[in-house]
Amino acid sequence: MRIETPEVDDVLEQQELDDADESASYVLGPEERASVRILVIDDETSIVESCESVLSAEGYTCDVDRRAEDALRRLKGQPYDIVLIDQNMPNVHGLDILAEVRQRSPSTLPIMMTGHATMEASIRAMQAGAFEYLPKPFTATQLLVVIGRAAYQLLRVRQLSGSSNQDGVLVDRGDLKILGVSKSMREAIRLALKAARTDASVFVTGESGTGKEIIAQFIHKESRRSRRAFVAVNCAALPAELLESEMFGHRRGAFTGAIRDKPGLLEVADQGTFFLDELGEMPLPLQAKLLRVLQDGVVRRVGSERDDAVVDVRFISATNRDPDEAMDEGLIRRDLFYRLRVVPIELPALRERPEDIPVLIRFFLEHFWRRHQLPGRTPPRLAPNTMETLVRYDWPGNVRELQNVLENLVVLSDPDELVEPDRLSILDVSGDTRDDDGAAPGTFAGALNFRAPFHEAKDALIARFEREYLAQIVARTGGNMSEAARQAGIDRTTLYRLMEKHELSRGAFVA
């Protein structure tokens, strides 16, 4: 069944075929579709009736309203997962309805519909929080593809937030795994998943070793470009001249050694994803050249006097520096930065999510044991005080450093050995790891934000203390909550309440 007028059928026929192909990426089971509640808000009777008919036939739970006032009253009484909103409703603008939806239910995915689609209106809607922008007229297939995208993301977020992730596996794509139980990591994955369903540029920040390239690979694998190339370039690893040649390619004779024409990595990444690591290390003239690729998709090879290619590339960029400081220091062009940072994702340092450390330890122990030891042998075990030492350590090298430590431990350990803290000499933490106040050195280094208001900075510091204290004491007791409460000098009810407040799982700390 079509929702658009018949005279546009021929024009949209190919687009509908393309949408039908894409819809295969969002196949949901009957129970999954039935769990998704959808509200359609439009004053046109034909639209709401057609949408309700198409969505109900697919198994979604669908309600409709023709008046904005009735829809807002309905939204007060019951939550919806997806809301389709007509942008031009009588007496109220669709963006005002969208704002109400976002305020009352931040987890709801709003989709804007309009018969007067413009680029400016689309940008305004997306900036206001719309998940998607659906121009009228649209076909039933186009509607189902957009709803499928939203429902897929909704169910993936539910999966990431649910009890099925208590084992710590947030993402499992075979050779690509992302682990953690912390709220900060789940939020990073939620943003990455949301960005993946678009072609928007993503900017990932985080200290070295936090996994920025892994997040970039995850976004690529979850995107509609996943069958195309993922090309990664570390801007700090190559001299300026070589970096330009590698990215843009060169013409024969452009420089000594250029004996033939060579396409650059931007051309290799056409229709795929291009990951720029350590953007602040890219020379400014090359940043200006990259800006044209972002604006027009035009690539000009080194030594060429004409445009050599037009590419369609999705950019993901990363830096371990503060982007604002890098721009102030003249290391990153502001116009380039704002084009690359459509969706910002910040990855937390490992010391800021101690509840994830036991999850990562268990995974890497098993992973490296399988790699380096004979099959059938039992991997080493960590003594409770060894786990406590690792949880308390500041991890300046983040997950990359943790991997190195555990691989070292596996290579030098015997099967089923009980590993004591003195075996962690590579960290230099085998002795007393506390300072005069009894705290692990560096645990709160840089934690206090002196630019924030007093109460905000104080609350943030207290929250971090509670989270790290709980993580350490539960790790020390091997997940024994009664013993953890006794050592902490609080009752078990208070301990469970604090664990729930900071979204810590007892199982995450059981070695």
PyMOL commands that set and color helices and strands:
alter all, ss='L'
color gray80, all
select helices_A, chain A and resi 6-26+30-34+45-57+68-77+94-104+119-127+140-161+163-165+183-196+212-222+240-248+265-268+279-281+284-296+323-328+334-340+350-352+354-372+384-392+398-412+421-423+425-427+454-476+481-488+492-501+506-509
alter helices_A, ss='H'
color red, helices_A
select strands_A, chain A and resi 37-41+61-65+82-86+88-89+92-93+109-114+132-135+169-172+177-179+202-205+230-234+249-250+262-263+273-277+298-299+309-310+314-319+343-346+381-382+418-419
alter strands_A, ss='S'
color yellow, strands_A
deselect
rebuild
show_as cartoon
